[in-house]
Amino acid sequence: MTRRAMVTGGAGFIGSTLVDLLVDRDWEVLVVDSLRTGSMDNLGAARRRGRVSIHVMDVRAGELAEAAARFEPEVVFHLAAQTKVPHSVDHPIDDADINVLGTLNVLAAARAACARRVVFASSGGAIYGRRVRLPATERAARHPDSPYGISKKIVEDYFRWYSDEHGLEYNLIGPANVYGPRQNPGLEGGVVAIFAVAMLEGRRPTIFGDGSQTRDYVFVEDVCDAFLRAADAGENSYFNVGSGRETSVIELYEAMASVIGFDRRPEFAEPRPGDIPRSVLDAARARSVLGWEAWTALEDGLAATISWYGR
């Protein structure tokens, strides 16, 4: 029997990659996306290969429950979000409106559709904050340093309540810094996308801070593999999804410059508000419960990503 999934934010960078994976596994997919940051172009290949329908709709819309109930998804993958940390600092109400109230609306829609499970895109970096002992495990206390991280933390109790009250299963996926093809350097603001486009155009990229800040970079296809595994494995759990490798921004810059053949030094600017100095995840729980690993080495992922931007 054909399996059905609703993917919010399915026209975005990570969401559209997940849609590709679902189509390859013969799922029928309903994409819900406001196109505020997503693009229909990201779904072209999936629509040609499989059964993909699209509702251009904000996740806060009152019509979401009706659309979900008509489609009757078995699993809801909730990826739609306001993802910019600086924006959340400047506009915390907008951040909460999308990330908290939007998530509540998705949970209500999943219940109305009698979905079995919701798999949610949390944050493996911003949710822990700067005081966490690294590499961060899921048992660590969470003290987010930005409204974005706070919004991801707040909704966890709503997932628990929906499970206790209505029997709705869930899994929460906390990706590290996701990179790969389709990431929009002007929207999601991923540093790999920003550096790649600037270097390929012959411009000097800007590093905010001194470049010593570190992140855990994980390839988008690996992240989507974790989402898909979480549709069936585990239950009512939070999973870190990262490589376990800590890479500084300077190291990332140099690795990308080497692949591209870019010989200019970066420009430097003041650190951005809300950014944490270090982040790296322990993904042992995902390995144990989901059977997941970060299969793609950073060097291979960077080469594939740069090749995509250089088409």
C-alpha positions in Angstrom: 0.0 0.0 0.0 1.3 3.5 -0.9 2.4 5.5 2.1 1.5 9.2 2.4 3.4 12.0 4.0 2.7 15.7 4.4 5.9 17.9 4.3 5.6 21.4 5.6 8.3 23.6 4.2 8.6 21.0 1.4 9.7 23.6 -1.2 12.7 24.7 0.8 16.3 23.5 0.9 16.0 20.6 3.3 12.3 20.0 2.7 12.6 19.5 -1.0 15.5 17.1 -0.5 13.3 15.1 1.8 10.5 15.1 -0.8 13.0 13.7 -3.3 13.9 10.9 -0.9 10.3 10.1 -0.1 9.4 9.9 -3.8 12.4 7.6 -4.4 10.8 5.3 -1.7 7.4 5.4 -3.4 5.6 7.7 -0.9 2.8 10.0 -2.1 3.6 13.5 -0.8 1.6 16.6 0.0 3.9 19.7 0.2 2.6 22.6 2.2 4.7 25.7 1.7 4.1 29.5 1.8 6.9 30.0 -0.7 8.1 32.8 1.6 11.6 31.2 1.3 10.9 28.0 -0.7 10.8 27.7 -4.4 8.7 25.6 -6.8 11.8 24.9 -8.8 13.1 22.8 -6.0 10.2 20.4 -6.5 10.5 20.0 -10.3 12.4 16.7 -10.3 10.2 15.1 -7.6 7.0 16.1 -9.4 8.3 14.5 -12.6 9.2 11.3 -10.9 6.4 10.7 -8.4 3.1 11.7 -6.9 3.6 15.2 -5.4 0.9 17.7 -4.8 1.4 21.2 -3.5 -0.6 23.6 -1.4 0.7 27.1 -1.3 -0.2 27.8 2.3 1.2 29.2 5.5 1.4 26.7 8.3 -0.5 29.2 10.4 -3.5 29.1 8.1 -6.8 28.0 9.4 -7.3 25.9 6.3 -4.3 23.6 7.1 -6.4 21.1 9.1 -8.9 20.7 6.3 -6.1 20.2 3.7 -4.4 17.6 5.9 -7.6 15.8 6.6 -8.4 15.5 2.9 -5.0 14.0 2.1 -4.9 11.7 5.2 -1.1 11.5 5.7 0.3 8.7 7.8 3.3 10.9 8.7 3.7 14.7 8.9 7.2 16.0 8.5 7.2 19.5 9.9 10.1 21.5 8.5 8.5 24.9 7.9 10.1 27.5 10.1 11.6 30.9 10.5 15.3 29.8 10.6 17.4 33.0 10.9 18.9 33.6 14.3 19.5 37.4 13.8 16.0 37.8 12.6 14.7 36.1 15.7 16.7 38.5 17.8 15.4 41.6 16.0 11.8 40.2 15.6 11.1 37.7 18.4 7.3 38.0 18.0 7.5 37.1 14.3 9.8 34.2 15.2 7.4 32.9 17.8 4.4 33.4 15.6 5.8 31.1 12.9 7.8 28.6 15.0 5.5 28.2 18.0 1.9 29.0 16.8 2.7 27.5 13.4 3.8 24.3 15.0 0.7 24.2 17.2 -1.4 24.5 14.0 0.5 21.7 12.4 -0.1 19.5 15.4 -3.8 20.3 15.3 -3.8 19.4 11.6 -2.0 16.1 12.1 -4.6 15.2 14.7 -7.5 16.2 12.4 -5.9 14.0 9.7 -5.5 11.1 12.1 -1.8 11.0 11.3 0.2 8.4 13.2 3.3 10.5 13.8 4.9 14.0 13.4 8.6 14.3 12.7 9.8 17.8 13.6 12.8 19.8 12.6 14.3 21.2 15.8 17.8 22.7 16.1 20.9 20.8 17.2 22.9 24.0 17.8 20.7 26.9 18.8 18.6 24.9 21.3 21.6 24.1 23.5 23.2 27.5 23.8 26.7 28.4 24.6 26.9 26.9 28.1 26.5 23.3 27.0 29.4 20.8 27.4 30.6 19.6 24.0 29.9 17.5 22.2 26.3 18.1 23.2 24.2 15.0 24.0 20.4 14.9 24.2 20.7 14.7 28.0 22.3 18.1 28.2 20.4 21.0 29.7 19.1 23.4 27.1 19.7 27.1 27.5 19.0 28.7 24.1 20.8 32.1 23.5 18.3 33.3 20.9 14.5 33.5 20.4 14.9 31.1 17.6 16.4 28.5 19.9 13.8 29.3 22.5 11.0 28.7 20.0 12.4 25.2 19.2 12.6 24.4 22.9 9.2 25.6 23.8 7.3 23.4 21.4 8.7 20.2 22.8 6.2 20.3 25.6 3.4 20.7 23.1 4.5 17.5 21.3 4.5 15.7 24.7 1.1 17.0 25.5 -0.4 16.0 22.1 1.1 12.5 22.6 -0.3 12.2 26.2 -3.7 13.7 25.4 -4.3 12.4 21.8 -1.9 9.5 21.3 0.0 11.4 18.5 3.5 9.9 18.1 6.4 12.2 17.4 10.2 12.4 17.0 12.2 15.5 17.1 15.3 15.9 14.9 18.0 18.3 15.9 20.3 18.8 12.9 23.6 20.5 13.2 24.6 23.0 10.5 23.1 21.6 7.3 24.6 22.3 4.0 24.3 21.1 0.4 22.7 21.8 -3.0 19.7 24.1 -3.2 20.6 26.1 0.0 19.8 29.7 -0.8 22.6 32.0 0.4 20.3 34.9 0.7 17.5 33.1 2.6 18.7 30.3 4.9 22.0 32.0 5.1 24.1 28.9 5.4 27.8 29.7 5.4 28.7 27.0 2.9 26.2 28.4 0.4 27.3 32.0 1.0 31.0 31.2 0.7 30.5 29.0 -2.4 28.6 31.7 -4.3 30.9 34.5 -3.4 34.1 32.6 -4.3 32.7 31.3 -7.5 31.8 34.9 -8.4 35.3 36.1 -7.5 34.2 38.0 -4.4 35.7 37.9 -0.9 33.3 36.3 1.5 32.7 37.9 4.9 33.3 36.1 8.1 31.4 37.4 11.1 33.8 37.3 14.1 37.4 36.2 14.0 36.6 32.8 12.3 37.5 30.7 15.3 33.8 29.9 16.0 33.1 26.2 15.2 30.1 24.3 13.8 29.2 20.7 13.1 28.5 20.5 9.3 26.2 17.7 8.1 25.2 17.1 4.5 21.6 17.6 3.6 21.0 14.2 2.2 22.2 12.6 5.4 19.9 14.8 7.4 16.9 13.8 5.3 17.8 10.1 5.8 17.5 10.7 9.5 14.0 12.3 9.0 12.8 9.3 7.0 14.2 6.8 9.6 12.5 8.7 12.4 9.1 8.1 10.7 9.3 4.5 11.8 12.1 4.0 14.4 12.0 5.3 17.9 9.1 7.1 19.5 8.6 10.4 21.3 12.3 11.1 21.4 14.8 13.9 20.5 17.7 13.0 18.2 20.9 14.9 17.6 21.8 14.7 13.9 25.4 15.7 13.3 28.8 14.5 12.2 30.5 14.8 15.6 33.2 16.8 13.9 34.0 20.4 15.0 35.1 22.7 12.2 36.0 26.3 12.5 34.8 28.9 10.0 38.4 29.6 9.0 39.0 25.8 8.4 35.8 25.7 6.3 36.8 28.7 4.3 40.2 27.2 3.5 38.8 23.9 2.5 36.3 25.5 0.1 38.9 27.9 -1.3 41.2 24.9 -2.0 38.4 23.1 -3.9 37.5 26.2 -5.9 41.0 27.5 -6.4 40.2 30.8 -4.7 43.3 32.6 -3.4 41.9 35.7 -1.7 41.6 36.2 2.0 38.1 36.8 3.6 36.8 40.0 5.0 35.9 40.2 8.7 33.0 41.9 10.4 31.5 42.1 13.9 30.0 38.9 15.3 26.2 38.5 14.8 23.9 38.7 17.8 22.7 35.4 19.0 25.5 33.4 17.4 27.2 30.8 19.7 31.0 30.4 19.6 31.1 26.6 19.4 28.7 23.8 18.4 29.2 20.1 17.9 26.8 17.2 18.5 27.0 13.7 19.8 24.7 11.6 17.6 25.1 8.3 19.5 21.3 8.1 20.1 20.5 8.4 16.4 23.1 5.7 15.6 21.6 3.4 18.2 17.9 3.9 17.7 17.6 5.1 14.1 20.6 3.2 12.7 21.7 6.6 11.3 25.1 8.0 10.6 26.5 11.0 8.9 27.6 9.0 5.8 29.0 11.9 3.8 32.5 13.2 4.7 32.8 17.0 4.8 35.3 17.0 2.0 33.0 15.0 -0.3 29.9 17.1 0.6 31.7 20.4 0.0 32.9 19.1 -3.4 29.3 18.1 -4.4 27.9 21.3 -3.1 30.4 23.5 -4.9 29.8 21.5 -8.1 26.1 22.2 -7.9 26.6 26.0 -7.4 29.1 26.0 -10.3 26.7 24.5 -12.8 
